[in-house]
Amino acid sequence: MRKARESKGVLAVLAVFALGACDGAGIEYPEDSWERDGMIFGMPEARVFTEDYTGPPVVGEYLTMPPSVATLDYDGNRIHEIRLDTFVQEVEVERGNRFQAWTFGGTVPGPVLTVRQGDLVRFTMANRTNEEVVITEPGTASPFLEQVVDNPWMAPEAAIFPMAHSMDFHSGTVAADDKWRTIPPGQTIEFEWVANYPGVFMYHCGTPSVLMHTAMGQYGAVIVLPREGYPDEVDHEFALVQSEFYLGPRGEDGLRSYDHQAAVDREPTIVAFNGHRSRHVVEPLEATEGDRVRMYVLNAGPNEISSFHVIGAVFDKVYPEGNLENVQHGMQTITLGASQGSVVEFIIPEAGEYKFVDHTFAHPERGAAGGVIVVAPRLE
C-alpha cells in the first residue's frame, strides 16, 4: 500500500509539470494524489470541525453573482481558496412573493464559481443555519458580495432555520461519501477537488430530501474553462441558471411556504432565470449589433427539462456540457435535463430585442421568458 502511495505521489509531481508545461505555470497538488490521462485524483479526506468564525460567508475572488462571469486573470493553473457558507435568507423570487430560502452564500441561485481545467479548489463551508448572517453590507471578500449590495432583486434578509446540509459539486471527482457528507448546524467542512473536466456544472445540497433541499434554494453553477480556452473571441459572457420554485400558501408573516407535494408532482409555481421571475425582463442583458455572445447555461431543475432558445438568433456554436469535444453548429434550441449545462454562442444580427426563453411553453407561462437582450446599432 505504501509503495502504491509513493508511486501515486511521483505521478502527481509529474502531473504538476505536465499540466503547466504549456505556459510554464504549475501548482502543487496534495501529496498522495495521483495522475491518470492527464487528470489528478486522490484528494485528502475531508475535515469536519467546529470553529469560532463570524467573517464573510463568501470568500473567493472568482465568485460572482449571475449573470456576471469572472475573468481569469492568471496563466496556467492555480489553487483557489473558496468559502461558501450555508445559511437561511428571506428572498424575493417574484414581485410580492418572498420565502425563506436555504442558500449557499445567501442568494438563489448561489454564486457562480469560475476556474480553469486543472485548478485545485480548497473548499470550506460552515453550516450557519442557526445564526443570522447578513450579506447586504458592503464586503470585499469576493466580487459576489459587492454585487449583492448593488443588486435589488432578491433583497435578502437574514433568517434562522437550523438544518443539516452538505455540498455536492458535480465538477468534483471525489468520494461522495467523504467530501459530500452532511454536517449539522455549528460545524464546518473542508475538502479539496481538482477541476479535471471543463464544462458548466451544478452544485447543490445532497442531504435528503435532495428534492426539498434543492427546491428550497441550495444550488449554483461552476464554470470550468477548458485549459486552452474556447476558440472564439467573444464580446460578452453571461451566466444563466434556470430553476423552479414550488410555493405554498402565504403565512401570517406574509411569506410563501415551500410546497413539497407540488415539487413531488412536478407542478412549479415559478420557473425563473437567475432566481427571479422578472429580473431579466426589467434588467435586460446588453450587447451591440454584430457582437458575439457566449452564455453559460445551467438547468438546476430540480425537476423540469429546459429547451433553451434565443428568439431571433441561431446558436452558431454549442458546446454541450461546456466541453470542447462536444461542439455542435447551427442549433435553434438546446435541451437540458435537470443538472445539465451547456455553452452557447451566437451573433447579434441587427439592432433589436432578443428574448431568451425556455421553449417548453408551459415554463414561460410561469416565468421562464424573462431574459431580453437589448442591442444598439453598431457604430461605424
Sequence and secondary structure as in RCSB ss.txt:
>XXXX:A:sequence
MRKARESKGVLAVLAVFALGACDGAGIEYPEDSWERDGMIFGMPEARVFTEDYTGPPVVGEYLTMPPSVATLDYD
GNRIHEIRLDTFVQEVEVERGNRFQAWTFGGTVPGPVLTVRQGDLVRFTMANRTNEEVVITEPGTASPFLEQVVD
NPWMAPEAAIFPMAHSMDFHSGTVAADDKWRTIPPGQTIEFEWVANYPGVFMYHCGTPSVLMHTAMGQYGAVIVL
PREGYPDEVDHEFALVQSEFYLGPRGEDGLRSYDHQAAVDREPTIVAFNGHRSRHVVEPLEATEGDRVRMYVLNA
GPNEISSFHVIGAVFDKVYPEGNLENVQHGMQTITLGASQGSVVEFIIPEAGEYKFVDHTFAHPERGAAGGVIVV
APRLE
>XXXX:A:secstr
 HHHHHHHHHHHHHHHHHHHTTTT      TT EEETTEEE     EEE     S SEE TTEE TT      SS
S  EEEEEE EEEEEEEEETTEEEEEEEETTBSS  EEEEETT EEEEEEEB TTS     S   S HHHHHHHH
  SS  EEE     B  EETT  S HHHHT  B TT EEEEEEE  S EEEEEE  SSSHHHHHHTT EEEEEEE
 TT  SS  SEEEEEEEEEE EEEE TTS EEE HHHHHTT  SEEEETTBTTHHHHS EEEETT EEEEEEEEE
ESS  EEEEETT  EEEEEETT GGG EEEES EEE TT EEEEEEE  SSSEEEEEESSTTTGGGTTT EEEEE
E    
